[in-house]
Amino acid sequence: MFLNFKRIVIAISGMLAITAMTACSPEVGSKEWCDDLKEKPKGDWSSNEAADFAKNCVF
């Protein structure tokens, strides 16, 4: 019983942490997002980020 409770607490804590980290990032395509990506080295961009940047920030 204690192990099940511990697993539930860990799972909920993990979900809250992920939610907290993503809640503060700017929306993809917004001016803030484009500015943040311009600051990030291009070698660290994912293929999705590069495509979204081209679609939302260049054209």
Secondary structure as GFF3:
##gff-version 3
##sequence-region A 1 59
A	DSSP	alpha_helix	2	23	.	.	.	ID=ss1
A	DSSP	alpha_helix	31	39	.	.	.	ID=ss2
A	DSSP	three_ten_helix	42	44	.	.	.	ID=ss3
A	DSSP	alpha_helix	47	53	.	.	.	ID=ss4
A	DSSP	pi_helix	54	58	.	.	.	ID=ss5
###
